[in-house]
Amino acid sequence: MSRSPEGWSRRRHRLTFGFPVPGGERTPDGWQVEWRGCAVMGVLNVTPDSFSDGGRHAPLQAAVAQARAMRDAGALLIDVGGESTRPGADPVPAEQELDRLRPVLRALAGEGVLLSVDTLKPEVAAEALALGAHLINDVTGLRDPAMIRVCAEAAAPACIMHMQGEPRTMQHSPHYADVVAEVQAFLHDRAEVALAAGVPSVLLDPGLGFGKTPVHNLALLRALPELTAGPLPVLVGASRKRLIDTLAGVPRAADRDPGTLALHLHAARAGAAIVRAHAAGAHVQALRVQAALDDPEAGPGSQKPDPRKPSR
Ligand code: HH2
Protein backbone atom coordinates (compact mmCIF):
# COMPACT_ATOMS: atom_id res chain seq x y z
CA MET A 1 0.00 0.00 0.00
CA SER A 2 1.40 3.41 -0.91
CA ARG A 3 1.67 5.93 1.92
CA SER A 4 1.76 9.68 1.79
CA PRO A 5 5.24 10.84 2.82
CA GLU A 6 4.09 12.11 6.21
CA GLY A 7 1.87 9.06 6.99
CA TRP A 8 -1.90 8.89 6.62
CA SER A 9 -2.61 10.15 10.13
CA ARG A 10 -0.77 13.42 9.60
CA ARG A 11 -2.17 14.20 6.18
CA ARG A 12 -4.31 17.35 6.27
CA HIS A 13 -7.78 17.49 4.70
CA ARG A 14 -10.12 20.43 4.38
CA LEU A 15 -13.60 21.42 3.30
CA THR A 16 -14.53 24.98 2.32
CA PHE A 17 -17.93 26.53 2.98
CA GLY A 18 -19.29 29.88 1.78
CA PHE A 19 -20.86 30.59 5.20
CA PRO A 20 -19.84 30.25 8.86
CA VAL A 21 -19.86 26.68 10.13
CA PRO A 22 -19.09 24.99 13.46
CA GLY A 23 -15.32 24.53 13.74
CA GLY A 24 -14.70 26.63 10.62
CA GLU A 25 -11.98 29.26 10.30
CA ARG A 26 -12.41 32.33 8.18
CA THR A 27 -10.01 32.34 5.20
CA PRO A 28 -9.94 34.42 2.00
CA ASP A 29 -11.77 31.54 0.24
CA GLY A 30 -14.54 31.10 2.82
CA TRP A 31 -14.88 29.17 6.07
CA GLN A 32 -12.51 26.26 6.22
CA VAL A 33 -12.77 23.13 8.33
CA GLU A 34 -9.45 21.32 8.50
CA TRP A 35 -8.52 18.00 10.13
CA ARG A 36 -5.70 15.50 10.09
CA GLY A 37 -5.92 11.82 9.28
CA CYS A 38 -9.32 10.19 9.03
CA ALA A 39 -12.46 11.77 10.52
CA VAL A 40 -15.86 10.18 11.16
CA MET A 41 -19.23 11.02 9.60
CA GLY A 42 -21.93 9.60 11.91
CA VAL A 43 -25.05 8.18 10.21
CA LEU A 44 -28.45 9.38 11.43
CA ASN A 45 -31.30 7.81 9.46
CA VAL A 46 -34.72 9.26 10.21
CA THR A 47 -36.43 6.71 8.00
CA PRO A 48 -38.74 3.79 8.80
CA ASP A 49 -36.91 1.41 6.43
CA SER A 50 -33.12 1.96 6.35
CA PHE A 51 -31.36 -1.38 6.00
CA SER A 52 -29.63 -1.49 9.39
CA ASP A 53 -31.33 1.05 11.65
CA GLY A 54 -34.74 1.77 10.06
CA GLY A 55 -37.22 3.25 12.56
CA ARG A 56 -34.73 3.47 15.45
CA HIS A 57 -34.22 7.23 15.24
CA ALA A 58 -37.59 8.21 13.80
CA PRO A 59 -38.89 9.83 17.02
CA LEU A 60 -37.37 13.32 17.26
CA GLN A 61 -35.95 12.85 20.76
CA ALA A 62 -34.20 9.64 19.73
CA ALA A 63 -32.70 11.33 16.67
CA VAL A 64 -31.42 14.33 18.64
CA ALA A 65 -29.99 12.11 21.39
CA GLN A 66 -28.18 9.94 18.83
CA ALA A 67 -26.77 13.01 17.03
CA ARG A 68 -25.53 14.51 20.30
CA ALA A 69 -23.95 11.21 21.33
CA MET A 70 -22.09 10.96 18.02
CA ARG A 71 -20.97 14.62 18.22
CA ASP A 72 -19.77 14.19 21.81
CA ALA A 73 -17.91 11.02 20.82
CA GLY A 74 -15.93 13.08 18.30
CA ALA A 75 -17.73 12.71 14.96
CA LEU A 76 -16.83 15.56 12.59
CA LEU A 77 -20.13 15.42 10.72
CA ILE A 78 -23.61 14.00 11.21
CA ASP A 79 -25.22 12.71 8.00
CA VAL A 80 -29.01 12.96 8.27
CA GLY A 81 -31.03 10.80 5.86
CA GLY A 82 -34.77 10.93 5.18
CA GLU A 83 -34.89 8.36 2.36
CA SER A 84 -33.42 4.86 2.27
CA THR A 85 -31.26 4.07 -0.75
CA ARG A 86 -30.81 0.40 0.15
CA PRO A 87 -30.96 -2.03 -2.80
CA GLY A 88 -34.55 -2.39 -3.97
CA ALA A 89 -35.81 0.73 -2.19
CA ASP A 90 -38.58 2.69 -3.86
CA PRO A 91 -38.13 6.47 -3.95
CA VAL A 92 -40.19 8.56 -1.50
CA PRO A 93 -41.82 11.85 -2.54
CA ALA A 94 -39.81 15.01 -1.72
CA GLU A 95 -42.51 16.29 0.65
CA GLN A 96 -42.40 13.08 2.70
CA GLU A 97 -38.60 13.17 2.86
CA LEU A 98 -38.77 16.80 3.99
CA ASP A 99 -41.40 15.99 6.64
CA ARG A 100 -38.87 13.59 8.16
CA LEU A 101 -35.89 15.95 7.86
CA ARG A 102 -37.37 19.30 8.91
CA PRO A 103 -37.81 18.71 12.66
CA VAL A 104 -34.39 17.06 13.01
CA LEU A 105 -32.56 19.79 11.12
CA ARG A 106 -34.36 22.50 13.10
CA ALA A 107 -33.41 20.76 16.35
CA LEU A 108 -29.78 20.16 15.39
CA ALA A 109 -29.00 23.46 13.63
CA GLY A 110 -27.69 25.06 16.81
CA GLU A 111 -25.89 22.01 18.22
CA GLY A 112 -22.41 23.00 17.07
CA VAL A 113 -21.81 20.11 14.71
CA LEU A 114 -21.45 19.96 10.94
CA LEU A 115 -24.66 18.64 9.38
CA SER A 116 -24.74 16.81 6.11
CA VAL A 117 -27.98 15.75 4.42
CA ASP A 118 -28.14 12.50 2.46
CA THR A 119 -30.50 13.29 -0.42
CA LEU A 120 -30.59 12.96 -4.16
CA LYS A 121 -33.34 15.54 -4.70
CA PRO A 122 -32.36 19.17 -5.43
CA GLU A 123 -35.55 20.55 -3.86
CA VAL A 124 -34.87 18.64 -0.64
CA ALA A 125 -31.22 19.78 -0.64
CA ALA A 126 -32.25 23.43 -1.11
CA GLU A 127 -34.64 23.41 1.82
CA ALA A 128 -32.25 21.42 4.02
CA LEU A 129 -29.51 24.00 3.42
CA ALA A 130 -31.94 26.82 4.20
CA LEU A 131 -32.80 25.05 7.47
CA GLY A 132 -29.16 24.94 8.55
CA ALA A 133 -27.54 21.90 6.90
CA HIS A 134 -23.95 22.54 5.82
CA LEU A 135 -23.17 19.89 3.20
CA ILE A 136 -25.10 17.77 0.69
CA ASN A 137 -24.37 14.06 0.39
CA ASP A 138 -25.70 13.00 -3.01
CA VAL A 139 -25.57 9.26 -3.74
CA THR A 140 -26.18 10.02 -7.43
CA GLY A 141 -22.94 12.03 -7.56
CA LEU A 142 -24.46 15.34 -8.69
CA ARG A 143 -25.70 13.76 -11.93
CA ASP A 144 -28.61 16.23 -11.88
CA PRO A 145 -27.37 19.69 -12.90
CA ALA A 146 -30.04 21.19 -10.62
CA MET A 147 -28.23 19.66 -7.62
CA ILE A 148 -25.00 21.39 -8.67
CA ARG A 149 -26.88 24.69 -8.94
CA VAL A 150 -28.39 24.26 -5.45
CA CYS A 151 -24.98 23.59 -3.85
CA ALA A 152 -23.26 26.37 -5.81
CA GLU A 153 -25.97 28.94 -4.97
CA ALA A 154 -25.83 28.06 -1.26
CA ALA A 155 -22.00 27.83 -1.42
CA ALA A 156 -22.23 24.43 0.27
CA PRO A 157 -19.81 21.54 -0.33
CA ALA A 158 -21.07 18.24 -1.71
CA CYS A 159 -20.17 14.60 -1.38
CA ILE A 160 -20.08 13.06 -4.86
CA MET A 161 -20.80 9.34 -4.66
CA HIS A 162 -20.58 6.84 -7.51
CA MET A 163 -23.60 4.62 -8.14
CA GLN A 164 -24.29 2.46 -11.19
CA GLY A 165 -28.02 2.66 -11.98
CA GLU A 166 -30.55 3.60 -9.29
CA PRO A 167 -31.34 2.04 -5.90
CA ARG A 168 -34.40 0.04 -7.02
CA THR A 169 -32.46 -1.99 -9.59
CA MET A 170 -28.75 -1.28 -9.00
CA GLN A 171 -27.90 -4.74 -7.65
CA HIS A 172 -29.63 -6.68 -10.47
CA SER A 173 -26.54 -7.09 -12.68
CA PRO A 174 -23.78 -4.56 -12.01
CA HIS A 175 -21.20 -4.68 -14.79
CA TYR A 176 -17.91 -2.88 -15.43
CA ALA A 177 -15.00 -3.42 -17.83
CA ASP A 178 -12.68 -1.88 -15.21
CA VAL A 179 -14.50 -0.86 -12.04
CA VAL A 180 -11.64 1.17 -10.55
CA ALA A 181 -10.95 3.17 -13.71
CA GLU A 182 -14.66 3.80 -14.37
CA VAL A 183 -15.48 4.91 -10.84
CA GLN A 184 -12.42 7.14 -10.71
CA ALA A 185 -13.23 8.73 -14.10
CA PHE A 186 -16.83 9.42 -13.03
CA LEU A 187 -15.81 11.01 -9.71
CA HIS A 188 -13.15 13.21 -11.29
CA ASP A 189 -15.49 14.31 -14.06
CA ARG A 190 -18.31 15.26 -11.67
CA ALA A 191 -15.88 17.01 -9.33
CA GLU A 192 -14.48 19.10 -12.16
CA VAL A 193 -17.97 20.13 -13.31
CA ALA A 194 -19.12 20.93 -9.74
CA LEU A 195 -16.04 22.97 -8.80
CA ALA A 196 -16.19 24.89 -12.11
CA ALA A 197 -19.87 25.69 -11.40
CA GLY A 198 -19.02 27.21 -8.01
CA VAL A 199 -19.48 24.37 -5.52
CA PRO A 200 -16.81 25.41 -2.99
CA SER A 201 -15.40 21.96 -2.27
CA VAL A 202 -16.21 18.30 -2.76
CA LEU A 203 -15.69 14.87 -1.22
CA LEU A 204 -15.32 11.84 -3.51
CA ASP A 205 -16.90 8.51 -2.59
CA PRO A 206 -16.56 5.23 -4.56
CA GLY A 207 -20.05 4.18 -3.36
CA LEU A 208 -19.51 0.70 -1.92
CA GLY A 209 -22.58 -1.50 -2.52
CA PHE A 210 -24.22 0.91 -4.97
CA GLY A 211 -24.43 -1.08 -8.23
CA LYS A 212 -21.44 -3.27 -7.29
CA THR A 213 -20.80 -6.95 -6.64
CA PRO A 214 -18.54 -8.07 -3.76
CA VAL A 215 -15.72 -8.41 -6.32
CA HIS A 216 -16.22 -4.79 -7.42
CA ASN A 217 -16.34 -3.57 -3.80
CA LEU A 218 -13.12 -5.37 -2.93
CA ALA A 219 -11.36 -4.07 -6.03
CA LEU A 220 -12.30 -0.51 -5.03
CA LEU A 221 -11.20 -1.00 -1.42
CA ARG A 222 -7.84 -2.41 -2.55
CA ALA A 223 -7.39 0.45 -5.02
CA LEU A 224 -8.09 3.18 -2.45
CA PRO A 225 -4.47 4.41 -2.37
CA GLU A 226 -4.89 5.34 -6.06
CA LEU A 227 -8.08 7.26 -5.38
CA THR A 228 -6.71 9.06 -2.32
CA ALA A 229 -3.43 10.01 -4.05
CA GLY A 230 -5.20 13.00 -5.64
CA PRO A 231 -5.85 16.35 -3.97
CA LEU A 232 -9.57 15.84 -3.25
CA PRO A 233 -10.64 14.24 0.04
CA VAL A 234 -12.15 10.77 -0.22
CA LEU A 235 -15.04 9.41 1.87
CA VAL A 236 -15.61 5.68 2.32
CA GLY A 237 -18.92 4.18 3.47
CA ALA A 238 -18.76 0.46 4.23
CA SER A 239 -20.88 0.63 7.36
CA ARG A 240 -22.83 -2.61 7.97
CA LYS A 241 -22.95 -3.36 4.24
CA ARG A 242 -23.64 -6.77 2.75
CA LEU A 243 -19.98 -7.19 1.74
CA ILE A 244 -19.28 -7.93 5.40
CA ASP A 245 -21.77 -10.80 5.29
CA THR A 246 -20.09 -12.11 2.14
CA LEU A 247 -16.63 -11.93 3.72
CA ALA A 248 -17.43 -13.02 7.27
CA GLY A 249 -20.92 -14.56 7.35
CA VAL A 250 -22.87 -11.94 9.32
CA PRO A 251 -26.46 -12.03 8.04
CA ARG A 252 -27.88 -9.34 10.38
CA ALA A 253 -26.85 -5.84 9.32
CA ALA A 254 -26.90 -4.55 12.91
CA ASP A 255 -24.24 -7.15 13.86
CA ARG A 256 -21.69 -5.94 11.31
CA ASP A 257 -19.86 -3.20 13.25
CA PRO A 258 -16.67 -5.27 13.83
CA GLY A 259 -16.37 -6.01 10.10
CA THR A 260 -17.15 -2.35 9.36
CA LEU A 261 -14.29 -1.25 11.60
CA ALA A 262 -11.86 -3.57 9.83
CA LEU A 263 -12.80 -2.12 6.44
CA HIS A 264 -12.74 1.47 7.68
CA LEU A 265 -9.36 1.11 9.40
CA HIS A 266 -8.06 -0.20 6.09
CA ALA A 267 -9.63 2.83 4.35
CA ALA A 268 -8.00 5.23 6.82
CA ARG A 269 -4.55 3.69 6.31
CA ALA A 270 -5.15 3.94 2.57
CA GLY A 271 -5.65 7.71 2.94
CA ALA A 272 -9.43 8.15 3.28
CA ALA A 273 -10.29 11.55 4.78
CA ILE A 274 -13.66 10.47 6.22
CA VAL A 275 -15.43 7.19 6.97
CA ARG A 276 -19.24 7.12 7.18
CA ALA A 277 -20.32 4.98 10.12
CA HIS A 278 -23.37 4.06 12.20
CA ALA A 279 -21.17 3.22 15.24
CA ALA A 280 -19.49 6.62 15.26
CA GLY A 281 -18.04 6.49 18.78
CA ALA A 282 -16.37 3.11 18.25
CA HIS A 283 -14.84 4.48 15.06
CA VAL A 284 -13.44 7.61 16.71
CA GLN A 285 -11.82 5.45 19.38
CA ALA A 286 -10.33 2.92 16.92
CA LEU A 287 -9.06 5.65 14.59
CA ARG A 288 -7.38 7.52 17.46
CA VAL A 289 -5.56 4.36 18.51
CA GLN A 290 -4.56 3.58 14.95
CA ALA A 291 -3.39 7.16 14.38
CA ALA A 292 -1.22 6.98 17.49
CA LEU A 293 0.41 3.85 16.07
CA ASP A 294 1.07 5.61 12.78
CA ASP A 295 2.33 8.93 14.14
CA PRO A 296 5.50 8.74 16.23
CA GLU A 297 4.73 12.19 17.66
CA ALA A 298 1.26 11.22 18.94
CA GLY A 299 0.20 9.51 22.16
CA PRO A 300 2.36 8.22 24.97
CA GLY A 301 4.94 6.93 22.45
CA SER A 302 6.14 10.52 22.14
CA GLN A 303 7.27 10.51 25.80
CA LYS A 304 10.04 8.39 27.19
CA PRO A 305 8.48 5.12 28.38
CA ASP A 306 8.72 4.56 32.15
CA PRO A 307 10.58 1.23 32.41
CA ARG A 308 9.08 0.58 35.89
CA LYS A 309 5.52 0.60 34.52
CA PRO A 310 4.38 -2.78 33.26
CA SER A 311 3.12 -2.70 29.74
CA ARG A 312 0.05 -4.87 29.19
N1 HH2 B 1 -24.35 4.52 2.02
C1 HH2 B 1 -25.65 4.59 2.37
C2 HH2 B 1 -26.31 5.82 2.32
N2 HH2 B 1 -25.68 6.95 1.96
N3 HH2 B 1 -23.72 8.04 1.28
C3 HH2 B 1 -22.41 8.02 0.95
N4 HH2 B 1 -21.77 9.13 0.61
N5 HH2 B 1 -21.71 6.83 0.95
C4 HH2 B 1 -22.29 5.64 1.29
O1 HH2 B 1 -21.60 4.61 1.26
C5 HH2 B 1 -23.68 5.66 1.65
C6 HH2 B 1 -24.36 6.90 1.63
C7 HH2 B 1 -26.37 3.37 2.80
O2 HH2 B 1 -26.38 3.27 4.20
P1 HH2 B 1 -27.56 3.74 5.19
O3 HH2 B 1 -27.74 5.21 5.15
O4 HH2 B 1 -27.32 3.17 6.53
O5 HH2 B 1 -28.83 2.97 4.65
P2 HH2 B 1 -30.16 3.41 3.92
O6 HH2 B 1 -29.78 3.92 2.57
O7 HH2 B 1 -30.97 2.14 3.88
O8 HH2 B 1 -30.82 4.50 4.73
Boltz pocket constraint, residues with backbone or C-beta under 6 A from the ligand:
constraints:
  - pocket:
      binder: B
      contacts: [[A, 43], [A, 45], [A, 47], [A, 49], [A, 50], [A, 51], [A, 52], [A, 53], [A, 81], [A, 83], [A, 84], [A, 85], [A, 86], [A, 118], [A, 137], [A, 138], [A, 139], [A, 159], [A, 161], [A, 205], [A, 207], [A, 208], [A, 235], [A, 236], [A, 237], [A, 238], [A, 239], [A, 276]]
      max_distance: 6.0
